[in-house]
């Protein structure tokens, strides 16, 4: 889930600060939001001839209406853009445009190197300090990225020809999928209407994607010829889009605002979902459980409602009940590693030693399917600590620190694990590999810390 702040300090148990707001300019990890956006990007990546498994989509908590492409098959989208859009088709259009930038290799080499260096630097600066993990820590991670100024300096600026090529690529990809490109046109017109092109107050999205009149004209012309101009997405697309909009808003906004917008008289799925999150944010546990149980009564096979219930129960200290809820979420969506991490965290915190091996099994599978989630390594360190395997605990902390870009901590823990794992050649070798990777990254990235 999203949006509370967890402080993670090296070798210190995790501390949850209940009710804290998600820091502005932060990375968000959330199973449902990622699942919905993945349903948008996977077809686009395939249409563009890109391998979805090699692509990475980052979700940034920011009010800025922004999306941009980076090197290494990376695309970032701001929550502000998701909240400003009126439909799934509009967000898909923007993501098609960014996909075209990646497919066309439009990221200039010099800017690409700078952007990658900046991204690594931002992670490094926070790696040895308090690292923000948003929401239920096992299911969603927010990493404080630094000041808005640093983010804005990292945004890519593309030439007019590159923008035109990306628009053409987006239209081509959308057509090949049977999608209409009118969503991208509509979104451009929304930004134009919002007067985001005022020179003295340019939004980062418009810095990266200048809304030239000829671009809007291009899509109008394309839609006149496209056989898919009037094509609509299924109701499921729009329902899921509305859900993630409500979810983001309910976790970011003050509970009072959400409850005014969705009073108890609103018994729709959206109304109940918004109130469940708002009550949870407001520490009204029984009210939150009442709303989520109502949702589950009508939608018993919805993994993300079970996930929310697990978070509410976990944070209210009902760990064993949380295990049951998370277990149901994993049963319904075994393909989502973040849900397995949620379950593993609850299993580790249950106090039941008989559940430790199940926790390890879930974490190892999550690591296999998504090996770059730092909190997975943090929980592995907890498991190994509980079972007296201090060498493997140190190695897991080194892996975690490496993912965060905290080279100092990674080096310390890798060295410690080597000392403790001399009789374990495989894991000893991995500790040496971490040291070599740190050396390589330091040599290739002069900005690293």
Buried (B, 14 or more C-beta within 10 A) or exposed (E): BBBBBBBBEBEEEBEBEEBBBBBBBBBBBBBBBBBBBBBBBBBBBBBBEBEBEEBEBBBBBBBBBBBBBBBEBBBBBBBBBBBBBEBBBBBBBBBBBBBBBBBBEBBBEEBBBBBBBBBBBBBBBBBBBEBBBBBBBBBBBBBBBBEBEBBBEBBBEBEEEBBBBBBBBBBBBBBBBEBBBBBBBBBBBBBBEEEBBEEEEEBBBBBBBBBBEEBBEBBEEBBEEBEBBEBEBEEEBBEBBBBBBBBBBBBBBEBEEBBEBBEEEEEEBBBBBBBBBBBBBBEBBEBBBBBBEBBBEEEEEBBBBBBBBBBBBBBBEBBBBBBBBBBBBBEBBEEBBBBBBBBBBBBBBBEBEEBBEBBBEBBBBBBEBBEEBBBBBBBBBBBBBBBEBBBBBBBBBBBBBBBBBBBBBBBBBBBBBBEBBEEBEEBBEBBEEBBEBBEEBEEEBEBBB
